[in-house]
Amino acid sequence: MRPSGWSNTSAPYIRPRPDGEPDAWTEEAAQRGHAGTNELREVGEIPAPADIARDLNIGGEPQQVVVRRRIVLLDGVPIELADSYYPASIARGTPLAQPGKIRGGAVRLLAELGYRARKVEETVSARPATATERELLRLDEADWVLVLRRVTCDHAGTPYESTVMTMVASGRELRYEHEEG
């Protein structure tokens, strides 16, 4: 099942969730009568790719980042690839750098470590899917993907997470809301 008229909003994905509450994706899918799950594909420490180093404002010698690569499923069907990157200086030695689910999720763990979203910048683009994306997302050769890049910064404006979400474009809508607080 592919999303049909599926609308995403980012706010629930950047707020820490109370203990025992389902993650934002599981909750969003359940509200629409579906099952939303994630499969962890890879966790590891790697040299920061140039675009991620730029996002995280880490320059100079090749800097290490921890990457968590996931495949996002809707009713068991892959609809998104989500790769989250963290400076190794933040993630090393934490559950972010270990294979397996993180109790309460990465956002909650980061908040416990003192990293709460103060500023979030998102960029959305569209392009043809690569061969790997077509395979993982079960797309046809002519299919396109939406790519949402989210950079999350703390209260001091320091970026601590860069997430690249490559989504099945068909039936997808992105919705943004902002309220003055």
C-alpha positions in Angstrom: 0.0 0.0 0.0 1.4 3.4 -1.0 0.4 6.5 0.7 -2.7 8.1 -0.9 -3.0 11.7 -0.2 -0.6 11.3 2.8 0.3 14.5 4.5 3.4 14.9 6.7 3.9 17.5 9.3 7.3 17.7 11.0 6.5 19.2 14.4 5.8 15.9 16.2 9.0 14.4 15.0 11.3 16.9 16.7 9.6 16.9 20.1 10.7 14.4 22.8 7.9 12.0 23.6 6.8 11.1 27.2 7.8 7.7 28.5 5.5 4.9 27.2 4.1 7.1 24.3 4.5 5.6 20.8 6.9 7.2 18.4 5.6 10.0 16.1 5.4 7.7 13.0 3.6 4.9 14.8 1.1 7.3 16.2 0.6 9.2 12.9 0.0 6.0 11.0 -2.3 4.6 13.7 -4.5 7.8 13.6 -5.1 7.0 10.0 -5.9 3.3 10.6 -2.5 2.0 9.4 0.6 0.4 10.9 3.7 2.6 10.8 7.1 0.9 11.6 10.8 1.3 11.0 13.5 -1.1 10.2 17.1 -0.2 11.2 19.3 -0.9 8.2 22.7 0.3 9.5 24.3 2.1 12.4 27.9 3.1 12.3 30.6 5.8 12.5 31.7 7.1 9.2 33.7 10.1 7.8 31.1 12.9 7.3 30.0 13.2 3.7 30.5 16.8 2.5 26.8 17.8 2.6 26.5 16.4 6.1 29.6 18.1 7.3 28.1 21.4 5.9 24.8 20.7 7.7 26.5 20.0 11.0 29.0 22.8 10.6 31.9 20.5 11.0 34.9 21.4 8.9 38.6 20.9 8.6 40.0 17.3 8.7 37.5 14.6 7.8 35.2 14.6 10.8 33.4 11.4 12.0 29.7 11.2 12.3 27.4 8.5 13.5 24.7 7.5 11.0 21.5 5.6 11.7 19.9 4.4 8.4 16.3 3.3 8.6 13.6 2.1 6.2 10.1 3.5 7.0 7.2 1.2 6.4 3.5 1.8 6.1 1.5 -1.5 6.6 4.7 -3.3 5.8 5.4 -1.5 2.5 8.6 0.7 2.3 7.7 4.3 1.7 10.8 6.2 2.9 14.5 5.9 3.6 15.6 8.0 6.6 19.3 8.5 7.4 20.1 10.5 10.5 23.6 11.8 11.1 25.1 13.0 14.4 28.5 14.4 15.2 30.5 11.6 16.7 31.5 13.8 19.6 27.8 13.7 20.6 26.7 10.2 19.6 29.8 8.1 20.4 29.3 5.9 23.4 25.5 6.5 23.4 22.6 4.3 22.1 22.7 6.5 19.0 25.9 4.7 18.0 24.6 1.2 18.8 22.5 -1.1 16.6 18.9 -1.5 17.9 16.0 0.6 18.9 16.6 3.5 21.2 14.3 3.5 24.3 12.0 6.5 23.8 13.6 7.3 20.5 16.5 9.4 19.3 14.8 12.7 20.0 14.1 11.8 23.6 17.7 10.5 24.1 19.1 13.7 22.6 16.9 15.8 24.9 18.3 13.8 27.9 21.8 14.6 26.6 20.9 18.3 26.6 20.1 18.7 22.9 16.6 20.1 22.3 15.4 21.5 19.0 15.3 25.3 19.1 15.7 25.8 15.3 14.9 23.4 12.5 15.6 24.0 8.9 14.0 21.8 6.2 14.7 21.7 2.5 12.6 19.7 0.1 13.6 18.7 -3.4 12.4 16.2 -6.0 14.5 14.0 -8.3 14.5 10.7 -10.1 15.1 7.7 -7.8 18.5 6.1 -7.9 18.9 2.4 -8.6 19.3 1.6 -4.9 16.3 3.7 -3.9 14.2 2.0 -6.5 15.2 -1.4 -5.1 14.7 -0.5 -1.4 11.4 1.5 -2.0 10.1 -0.9 -4.7 9.8 1.8 -7.3 9.6 1.7 -11.1 12.5 3.0 -13.2 10.6 6.2 -14.1 9.6 7.0 -10.5 10.7 10.1 -8.6 11.4 10.7 -5.0 11.0 13.6 -2.6 14.0 14.4 -0.5 13.5 16.2 2.7 16.7 17.4 4.5 16.2 18.4 8.1 18.9 20.1 10.2 18.1 20.5 13.9 19.9 23.1 16.1 20.0 23.6 19.8 19.4 26.7 21.8 22.8 28.1 20.9 22.2 27.6 17.2 24.6 24.6 17.0 23.4 21.9 14.6 23.4 18.4 16.2 21.4 16.3 13.8 21.0 16.1 10.0 18.4 13.8 8.7 17.9 13.0 5.0 14.5 11.4 4.2 14.0 10.0 0.7 10.3 9.4 0.2 8.1 7.8 -2.3 6.7 10.8 -4.1 3.4 9.4 -5.3 0.6 10.5 -3.1 2.8 12.4 -0.7 2.1 15.9 0.5 4.2 17.9 3.0 2.3 20.2 5.3 4.0 22.8 7.5 2.5 24.7 10.4 3.9 27.4 12.6 2.5 29.0 15.7 4.1 31.9 17.5 4.8 30.9 21.1 
